[in-house]
Amino acid sequence: MANGKNLSLKRLAILGAGASGCFAAIRIKEFSEQNIEITIFEKSKEALSKLRISGGGRCNVTHNLFDNEILSKKYPRGEKELRWAFEIFQPKDTIEWFKKRDVLLKTEADGRMFPVTDDSITIISCFLDEIKKNKIKLVLEEQVSSIFVEDGNPKGKFVLQFGSDRVENFDLLLIATGSNRKVWNWMEALGHKIISPVPSLFTLAIEKSDIVSLAGLSVPNAAIRLLQKGKPQIGPLLITHWGFSGPAALRLSAFEARSLFDLGYKTEVEVNWLGENSSIEVESKLAKYKSDFKLNKIANQKPSDIPSRLWEWFLIKSGINLEKKWADISKVEIKNLTEVLTRSRFQMVAKGVFKEEFVTAGGISRKDIDFKSMQSKKINHLYFTGEVIDIDGITGGFNFQNAWTTASIAAKHIASNLT
Ligand SMILES: Cc1cc2nc3c(=O)[nH]c(=O)nc-3n(C[C@H](O)[C@H](O)[C@H](O)COP(=O)(O)OP(=O)(O)OC[C@H]3O[C@@H](n4cnc5c(N)ncnc54)[C@H](O)[C@@H]3O)c2cc1C
């Protein structure tokens, strides 16, 4: 014993009792029951509060996707680092981990995975049981006011100050505070680069357009892109009372999070309602319909599984009489219809809300973290997990998977370096 401290016992402080902080604590104890005393400090009244409301209260725990390369492409920020991190812990491991604790997950048609109970409390109870069982200290409503790093301090290198006078020393510190400006400022002061945070995963509000009268309709495979920039995002697109939602719009909000922020969410978007079909392909398909379905009304014979009311809207926008037969469609009308189908333009005017899930793009620069250990490259024994890092995924359970993966890597490293 020195200074009242058992030399072989390491003290770890975890800031944040969210998904990644709790999971990291539990996993450390799984790898090493002894030689470590873990305290989780949570500033709010409740642990795992975001997890509780996640996925509309059902918690979309992970995604039914097991190819690490394809999986990593679901992260607009963090793809390269997670490609290898998933070799350590990926959705299969998540499913197995919960199964071992009698929490079974089910897969929905779009690949999202939820507890079979459809209730996030199942996940919370599992974590809180493990925390209790492993004697991990969970301190709620505890605000750290400052963090000092004192190399060589025999009481512990990390000095956490609570309020104005109380301090506690720790040998190891894991930051799992999600998106929190104050913590980023502290980490910046300790030499880390902070990538400026911007919102991700939101719907697109568009300028007044009569398309919103079709709110509730969706196409299964549309492509949407920023007109002035880029890469189209492909998938189901939902028309809402304000504009667009659904996987394709949410993907666009994630992959273009920073460009959209810089544009003040005011920009033109272009929709190809037939996904990856080019204008040339669509035009020749429509010309073929003219000869194949001569006697059918255009309004009744659609070239894809677009909802009928939307198809009629396209015809009206193209100046085509709804009573017209395919035989009577003119070349100009085919051109107009092709244009509407493949290059519909809308003025985005604001960022909309997506209540099921939202995340922050930005945070601790990935360049300042060693992803083999989740340890800071600037300060030894300082770890980062989850959304505090500049990593975020598209909607579908990928953000929690990032929390599980980064927490597992940190836990393994901490546990294997305890002597
Ligand atoms: C409404 C909503 C729904 C979501 N649904 C899903 C979903 O279904 N699937 C999915 O994959 N992702 C979902 N997400 C995203 C997901 O919740 C996050 O990516 C994930 O929670 C990140 O985990 P984390 O541990 O990094 O941070 P968090 O879960 O945010 O936890 C951080 C914790 O740190 C605490 N904290 C902050 N600062 C301090 C401090 N100074 N001292 C002590 N404690 C502090 C916070 O109070 C919080 O409890 C959703 C997000 C939202 C907002």
The ligand as an SDF file (V2000), in Angstrom:
LIG
                    3D

 53 58  0  0  0  0  0  0  0  0999 V2000
  -33.8810   10.0700  -30.0600 C   0  0  0  0  0  0  0  0  0  0  0  0
  -32.7100    9.2020  -30.4390 C   0  0  0  0  0  0  0  0  0  0  0  0
  -32.9270    7.9150  -30.8430 C   0  0  0  0  0  0  0  0  0  0  0  0
  -31.8560    7.1000  -31.2180 C   0  0  0  0  0  0  0  0  0  0  0  0
  -32.1160    5.8190  -31.6240 N   0  0  0  0  0  0  0  0  0  0  0  0
  -31.0920    5.0400  -32.0310 C   0  0  0  0  0  0  0  0  0  0  0  0
  -31.3120    3.6950  -32.4220 C   0  0  0  0  0  0  0  0  0  0  0  0
  -32.4290    3.1810  -32.3270 O   0  0  0  0  0  0  0  0  0  0  0  0
  -30.2470    2.9720  -32.8650 N   0  0  0  0  0  0  0  0  0  0  0  0
  -28.9820    3.4980  -32.9180 C   0  0  0  0  0  0  0  0  0  0  0  0
  -28.0650    2.7960  -33.3350 O   0  0  0  0  0  0  0  0  0  0  0  0
  -28.7300    4.7470  -32.5010 N   0  0  0  0  0  0  0  0  0  0  0  0
  -29.7420    5.5160  -32.0420 C   0  0  0  0  0  0  0  0  0  0  0  0
  -29.4900    6.7910  -31.6190 N   0  0  0  0  0  0  0  0  0  0  0  0
  -28.0930    7.2200  -31.5230 C   0  0  0  0  0  0  0  0  0  0  0  0
  -27.4930    6.6070  -30.2510 C   0  0  0  0  0  0  0  0  0  0  0  0
  -28.3850    6.8510  -29.1770 O   0  0  0  0  0  0  0  0  0  0  0  0
  -26.1330    7.1880  -29.9300 C   0  0  0  0  0  0  0  0  0  0  0  0
  -25.2790    7.0680  -31.0360 O   0  0  0  0  0  0  0  0  0  0  0  0
  -25.5200    6.4520  -28.7220 C   0  0  0  0  0  0  0  0  0  0  0  0
  -26.3640    6.6110  -27.6010 O   0  0  0  0  0  0  0  0  0  0  0  0
  -24.1500    6.9780  -28.4110 C   0  0  0  0  0  0  0  0  0  0  0  0
  -23.7090    6.3660  -27.2350 O   0  0  0  0  0  0  0  0  0  0  0  0
  -22.6560    7.1000  -26.2910 P   0  0  0  0  0  0  0  0  0  0  0  0
  -22.4510    6.2220  -25.1330 O   0  0  0  0  0  0  0  0  0  0  0  0
  -21.4940    7.5290  -27.0880 O   0  0  0  0  0  0  0  0  0  0  0  0
  -23.3920    8.4430  -25.8500 O   0  0  0  0  0  0  0  0  0  0  0  0
  -24.7580    8.6410  -25.0770 P   0  0  0  0  0  0  0  0  0  0  0  0
  -25.6110    7.4390  -25.1610 O   0  0  0  0  0  0  0  0  0  0  0  0
  -25.2840    9.9610  -25.5600 O   0  0  0  0  0  0  0  0  0  0  0  0
  -24.3180    8.7750  -23.5580 O   0  0  0  0  0  0  0  0  0  0  0  0
  -23.5470    9.8560  -23.0890 C   0  0  0  0  0  0  0  0  0  0  0  0
  -23.8340   10.0270  -21.6080 C   0  0  0  0  0  0  0  0  0  0  0  0
  -22.8670   10.8980  -21.0560 O   0  0  0  0  0  0  0  0  0  0  0  0
  -23.5080   11.7750  -20.1670 C   0  0  0  0  0  0  0  0  0  0  0  0
  -22.6420   12.9370  -20.0230 N   0  0  0  0  0  0  0  0  0  0  0  0
  -22.4140   13.9410  -20.9110 C   0  0  0  0  0  0  0  0  0  0  0  0
  -21.5230   14.7960  -20.3960 N   0  0  0  0  0  0  0  0  0  0  0  0
  -21.1630   14.3400  -19.1750 C   0  0  0  0  0  0  0  0  0  0  0  0
  -20.2700   14.8010  -18.1610 C   0  0  0  0  0  0  0  0  0  0  0  0
  -19.5630   15.9050  -18.3060 N   0  0  0  0  0  0  0  0  0  0  0  0
  -20.1450   14.0720  -17.0210 N   0  0  0  0  0  0  0  0  0  0  0  0
  -20.8730   12.9380  -16.8580 C   0  0  0  0  0  0  0  0  0  0  0  0
  -21.7410   12.4710  -17.7760 N   0  0  0  0  0  0  0  0  0  0  0  0
  -21.8780   13.1600  -18.9320 C   0  0  0  0  0  0  0  0  0  0  0  0
  -24.8580   12.0410  -20.8440 C   0  0  0  0  0  0  0  0  0  0  0  0
  -25.7990   12.5360  -19.8970 O   0  0  0  0  0  0  0  0  0  0  0  0
  -25.1920   10.6610  -21.3470 C   0  0  0  0  0  0  0  0  0  0  0  0
  -25.8890    9.8900  -20.4070 O   0  0  0  0  0  0  0  0  0  0  0  0
  -30.5410    7.6170  -31.2100 C   0  0  0  0  0  0  0  0  0  0  0  0
  -30.3180    8.9240  -30.7890 C   0  0  0  0  0  0  0  0  0  0  0  0
  -31.3910    9.7150  -30.4020 C   0  0  0  0  0  0  0  0  0  0  0  0
  -31.1090   11.1220  -29.9510 C   0  0  0  0  0  0  0  0  0  0  0  0
  1  2  1  0
  2  3  1  0
  2 52  2  0
  3  4  2  0
  4  5  1  0
  4 50  1  0
  5  6  2  0
  6  7  1  0
  6 13  1  0
  7  8  2  0
  7  9  1  0
  9 10  1  0
 10 11  2  0
 10 12  1  0
 12 13  2  0
 13 14  1  0
 14 15  1  0
 14 50  1  0
 15 16  1  0
 16 17  1  0
 16 18  1  0
 18 19  1  0
 18 20  1  0
 20 21  1  0
 20 22  1  0
 22 23  1  0
 23 24  1  0
 24 25  2  0
 24 26  1  0
 24 27  1  0
 27 28  1  0
 28 29  2  0
 28 30  1  0
 28 31  1  0
 31 32  1  0
 32 33  1  0
 33 34  1  0
 33 48  1  0
 34 35  1  0
 35 36  1  0
 35 46  1  0
 36 37  1  0
 36 45  1  0
 37 38  2  0
 38 39  1  0
 39 40  1  0
 39 45  2  0
 40 41  1  0
 40 42  2  0
 42 43  1  0
 43 44  2  0
 44 45  1  0
 46 47  1  0
 46 48  1  0
 48 49  1  0
 50 51  2  0
 51 52  1  0
 52 53  1  0
M  END
$$$$
